[in-house]
Amino acid sequence: MSLPRLSICIATRNRGDVLAPTLDALLAQVGPGVEIVVVDGASTDNTGEVVRARAEQYTSLKYFPQVSNSGIDGDFDKAIVLAQGEYCWLMSDDDLPLDGAVQRVLELCRQDLAAVIVDAEVYSADYSIKLLSQRLHFTGERRYASTEMDRLLADCGDCLSFIGALVIRRAIWLARERQAYFGTEFIHVGVLFQAPLPGEVLALGEPMLRIRYGVGNWARRAFEVWMFKWPNLIWSFTQRSEPARSAVTARYPWQNPVKLLLYRAKGLYSWDSFRCLVMPAKRPFLEKIPALFTAMFPGLGAYLLVKLMLDLFPHRFQGTRWELALSPYSPKRQFS
């Protein structure tokens, strides 16, 4: 039998409830030339039952349970190592493909590209509210030569914070440094931008997936991930220009008073966050004063202040209104 052209690679752990609909949606679209590879990082829930029940019906679904957990980066790397496809589409365990998405990506993989970047619609956790119609700021196709990594980073870096955006030639992944990015939570971005790619990249400004906002395994660590891990990774690409990196994230976003207030209102920033993350940062203490005062500011007060900001500027801070409903300071949460 010929090897598949496309491997859809999923890393999961204790997420059988959300993995089931993802697999069902993918299997409904998978045909010749496509396989699904699931690496299970030592789940203790019903993940094994969910995958095995479907693998018995579909030979295109390959299941690799692990005896220990290697972290999200390590497990995605294992999935690509175990895959057989010429291209690998990295995908979260709760993403849902739009109609025709697998076939569309499969067709793009026939163009001898180094990588493909796909767009996504963003929804609330129960898919009841569409928060964003797309992540990329353009529609149609854009192509990037190996000499245009700065432009690629500036245009697509934010979208690539979502792992399902990346489809990459497997041989390129295997030839690159990966272990240095274990623990970053974004190994795919490290692999992509550590050096110029040996070929052209196509970015598709057309949603291929529906993703849910704020339900990842590290959602409770959002302040650490987005204020420290993500900017530290992006700014580690010293071969990329400062404007390109700035287009993706500020170097020290935790210094932004508005961002601090938003995280405080959402219950994701606290005194412990300041003590464990901000205080050890190798920056002058004066730069930490806004973070100090925000950590000391009452959470309920921050919540009410952000609610007022949303009333005054309803078109700003997309998704924030929905996130506030999940805040521990929300009346809906307090009296539910």
N, C-alpha and C positions, 0 to 999 in steps of 0.2 A: 504494500500500500504506500502511496506517496505521502510525504509529510504534509501537515497542514500549513497553509500560508499564514494564518492568523491564530494566535493563542490569546484567549481572554484570561488574564491572570488575576486571581482574587486571593487576598490574604484575609483571614477571618479568625475570630476567637470569641466564643460564647455569644454568638449573634445569630443563632439558628432562626429566631423569629423574623428578623429582617432579611436574612440570606435566602430564605425560601422563596419569597416573591421575586427576588432578583434572579435567581436561577430559573424560575419558571418563565420569566419574561425573556431571558436570554435563550433558553432552550427552544422557545417558540420561533426564534429567528435563526438559530444555528443550522447550517447546512454543510455540504461538502467543503472541505478546505478550512474548517474552523473547529477548534477545540476549546473547552473551558477547563482551566486548571485551578483547583481550589487547594490552597495550603492552609491547614487548620492548626493554629498555634496552641495545641494542647487544650482544646475546649473541654469544659466540664458540664456543658448543657446538652441540648439535643442536636447540636450541629452535625455530629456524625450521622445520626438518623436521617436528618434532612437531606444531606448530600448523598448518602448511600442509596436511599430510596429512589432518587432520581438517576443515579449512576447505573442502577440495574436496568433502567429503561433506555438510557441514552449512552452509547459508547463514546460519544464525543466529550462526556464529562469525566474528568480525571480527578480523583480525590487523594490527597496526601496528608493524612493526619500526622502530627509531630508529637514526640514524647515530651518535649519541653518547648516553652515559648521563646522565640528569638526576637520579639519585638516586631513592630509593624514593618520597619525597614528590612530587617533580616528575613521576615517571612515573604515579603514581596520579592526579594532577591532570590529566595529559594524557588518561588513559583516560576520565575523566568528561567532559572537553571533547569528546572524539571520540564519546562515547556518544550515543545518540538516545533513550534511555528517559526516561520521566517520573521514575522513581526509579532510583538507582544503588546496587547492593549491592557494596561494596568487599570483595574477597576475596583472601587470600594464595594463592600459586601451589601450595601443597601441602595446602590444606584439602579435606576430603571432605564433601559434603552427605549428611545422613541421608535416609532414604527419605521422599519427599514434601515435602522442604524447600523446593524452588523453588516449587512450587504453593502452599504455605502462605504464603510470603513474598509471592507475587504476589497472593494474596487480601487480605493485610493492606494492600498498596499501593492497594487500591480504596477505602480508608477516608479518603482525603484528609488523610493525616497529614503532618507536617513530616519525621518520621524514624521509623524502627523500629529497635529494638535487639534482637538475637537472641542466644541463649545457645549454648554449645558444650560438648561433651565434650572432655576433654584426655587425650591418650595419650602414651606414650613414642614415641621416634623410629620404631620398627618396628611400632607399634600393638599390641604384645604385652601392654602393661600399661595399664589405665585408671587415670590418676592422679586425675582429678576427673570426677564425673558431670555437673557443671555449674559455670559461673563465677558466675552470678548467685546471690544468697543467697535468692531467693524463686522460687516456681512460679506459673504462671498469668500473667495480664496485669496490668500496671500502666500507668496513663496519667499524663502530666505536662503540665500547662498551661505556657504560655510564661512564666508568673510563678513556676514551680517549678524553675528551673534549678539551684538549690542542692540540692534533693532529688534531682534527676536525676543530678547529679554524684556525690553521696554514695552513691546506690544502685547506679549503673551505671558509675562512672568506672573501677573496676578491670577490669571486663569489657571496657570499650572500649579497653583497652591492646592488645587483639587486634583487628586492623582488620576482620576478617570479621564483627564484631558489628554493624557499622553499615550500615543501609540509609537513604539520605537522598534527599529530593527534589532532583533535579538543579538546578532553578532556584535553590534556596537556596544550594547549593554555589557556583554560578557568580556569585552576587551578593555573596559574602563574600570577605574578605581571605584569600588562600592563600599568597602568596609569603613572608610573614613566618614561615610555619611550615615552609618548606623547610629540611631539615637537622635537624629535630626528631625525625624518624623516626615521628611521630604526627600528620601533617597533619590527619587526619580529626577528631581530638580538638580541635585548634585551631579548625577550621572550626565545629565543633558548639558549643563553649562560649565563643566570643569575644563573643557577644551573645545576648540572648533569641531564641528561635526563633519565627518567625511562624506558629505552629500547634502542635498537640498532638503529643507523642511517645508512642509505645507501646513498652513494654519487655516482651518475651516471655520469661518464665522457663521456657523449653522448648528444649532443644538442637536446633539446626538443622544444626550442623556437627560434624565430628570434626576436631580440630586436634592437631598434634604439638608437643610442648614442647621448646624448646631446639635447633631445627634451622633457625631463620631465618638469613638471610645475615649478621646481626650477632650471632649467638650468641656468637662469640668476644669480642665487645665488650660482653658482658652487664653487666659492672660499670659501664662508662660509661653505658650506656643506662638501666639501672634505678636507679642511684645518683645520676645527674646529669641526663641528658636528660629522663627522665620526670618527676621531681619539679620540675625547672626549668619545664617546660611547665605542669604542673598549678598550680603556685604563681604562674605569670604571670597567671592569671585573677583579678586583684585585685578584680573586681566580684563574685566568688563569696565566700561566707563562709569564714572560717578553719576552722570545724568541717567544712564540706563538703569542703574541700581536704584536711584532715587525715584524713578518712575514706578517701581514696584513697591517699595516701602522706605520709610524714613529709617535712618541708621538707628535711632533710639526713639521709637514710637512711644515708649512709656514716659517720655518727657512731655507729651502733648496733653495739656490740661483737659481738653474736651474728651479725648479717648479715655483718660483716667476716670473722668466723671461717668462716662457711659459704662465702663466696666464695673465701677462701684455701684451704679444703679441696678445693674444686672446681677449683682451678687457674686461677681467673678473676680473682684479685687478687694483685698482686705489688709488688715495689719500684718497678717502672716505673709501675704504676698509681698508687701513692702520689705519685711524683715528678711525673707528667704531669697527674694529675687532682685529687688531694686537696691537694697542696701549693699550687697556684695558687688554690685556692678562697678567696674573700674572707671568711674566718672567722678568729677568734683562733687562734693556734698551739696553745693549750691544748686546744682542741676537736679538734685533729688528732692528739693524742698516741695515742689508741687505734688509729687507722689506721696510725700510724707503727710501733707495736709489733707490730701484726698483720702488716704487710708484712715485718717482720724475723723473725717467727716461722717456724720451719721448716714448709714445706708438708706434709711427711709427718706432722709432729706435729699440725698442724691437722686433717688427714684422720683420724687415729686418734682425736682428741678428739671430732670430730663423730660418728664411728662409735659411740663410747661414748654420746654424747648420744642417738642414735637408739635404742640398746638400752635406755636408761633411760626414754626418752619416745617410744615407738614410734608414737604417734598425732600427734605434732607434726611440723612441717616436711614437709608433703605433697610428694612428688616428690623429696625430697632423697636418699633412699636410691638411687633410680634414677640421679640425677645423679652421685652419688659413684662409681658404677660407670664413669662416663666420665672421672673425674678422672685426671690423669697420675700421681697418687700411689696409685691403685688397683692392687692386685696383679694384677688381671685385665688391666689395661692394660700394666703393666710387664713381664709375662711372656707376653703374647700374641704 
